[in-house]
Amino acid sequence: MAFEGLSERLQNTIAKMRGKGKITEADVKEMMREVRLALLEADVNFKVVKSFVKTVGERAIGQDIMSSLTPGQQVVKIVNEELTALMGGAESKLTMNNQPPTVLMMVGLQGAGKTTTTGKLASLLRKKYNKKPLLVAADVYRPAAIQQLQTLGKQLDMPVFTLGDQVSPVEIAKQAIAHAKAEHLDYVLIDTAGRLHVDETLMNELIDVKTVAQPDDILLVVDSMTGQDAVNVAKNFDETLDLTGVILTKLDGDTRGGAALSIRSVTGKPIKFVGMGEKLDALEPFHPDRMASRILGMGDVMSLIEKAQANVDEEKAMALANKMKDNSMTFDDFLEQLQQVKQMGPLDDLLKMIPGMNKMKGVENMSIDDKQMAHIEAIIKSMTTKERAEPAILNASRRRRIATGSGRPVQEVNKLVKQFEEMKKMMKQMSGMGGKGGKKGMKGLMSGLGNNFKMPFLKLF
């Protein structure tokens, strides 16, 4: 995730404060120094950092903190609230026109992932909100841009409107909207041209398209990996087009994430969606409160529940919940859950959504990528029916046979069996709501999730 470095530094800094029975002004100043360095290293805009540190520092030295019974916890609460406010406070949804179609104008520079994001957003509108979108190929300059959108349309089984590359984008937008009205479609997503840099020709053309299309939302697609450049691009586009929102792509990449923390403050425009991977369903609404919680290592239970509810078979989940409680889960159950993990995204990211999970013993051994997933599947399928049902009988000779059958080293088979047993213990611990040897964080999580807790946990494994 984009905030890996920032998250680790902030969590370490806050951990020093969390357990303190009393906090002095010197403690707060020391913490603010660390927070400031962490944010600057994450490529957050200098002015944004200065303002954030000042606000948090003033609140932390306030009377309500100094007189609090748990001042450390209060400071964590303040940092969480201010981080949420920095990213916009609440989720910012798309505008919906009372008289369809709702027109979305997608803008941005080349290489930011604008065309792919247009397809992802259309997919999200159909899947989550049951809307009928129309993709519009209005980028007539970039070679193969029209073809790329048509390919996405085929993959998504979604209509694409094009008049080729010899018609002006203004005329394409005009006719596309008329077509959407005639076909009673809900959304029109106009994929406009990008450039390698902001220039006058590009902006003038976008102004003309805006004049004709009268979009309900003008969404800037920016690559979060470009850091401060993303913020500067957002400023330039906003000054000309008056953006209504931003979509950050590649937030799952190896980046410092500063753009996500700076754009709202610098431009005043909300981040509406974030791209969290290459797959066509890897676009998520942006929730500032959930992102702040994840950065501070406090989990993101709501997103986890939503992912689970969208993908899990509830009946099977309930059956497996009972097996977890009495510690009778088999390798067949394990395999079934693993096969569904792909629908929810990388396991590493899902684990980070669980409060306290990153501190739990054994979690570091449960990092599973797509290749490992295939290896695990091969190993389990090389077991006999009895071995899958009774892992305890897996002696050395059986493990050697399984290794040969799956084409994997015997050490890998041993590791999987050990991992499976560790995971069973951990799941039993969780289903016991943090009983003997449990963590306080787990107790809080279970009570917070209520009856929904089974689904996200089962879905992980």
Secondary structure, 3 states (H helix, E strand, C coil): CCCHHHHHHHHHHHHHHHCCCCCCHHHHHHHHHHHHHHHHHCCCCHHHHHHHHHHHHHHHCCHHHHCCCCHHHHHHHHHHHHHHHHCCCCCCCCCCCCCCCEEEEEECCCCCCHHHHHHHHHHHHHHHHCCCEEEEECCCCCCCHHHHHHHHHHHHCCCEECCCCCCCHHHHHHHHHHHHHHCCCCEEEEECCCCCCCCHHHHHHHHHHHHHHCCCEEEEEEEHHHCHHHHHHHHHHHHHHCCCEEEEECCCCCCCCHHHHHHHHHHCCCEEEEECCCCCCCEEECCHHHHHHHHCCCCCHHHHHHHHHHHCCHHHHHHHHHHHHCCCCCHHHHHHHHHHHCCCCCHHHHHHCCCCHHHCCCHHHCCCCHHHHHHHHHHHHCCCHHHHHCHHHCCHHHHHHHHHHHCCCHHHHHHHHHHHHHHHHHHHHHHCCCCCCCCHHHHHHHHHHHHHHHHHHHHHC
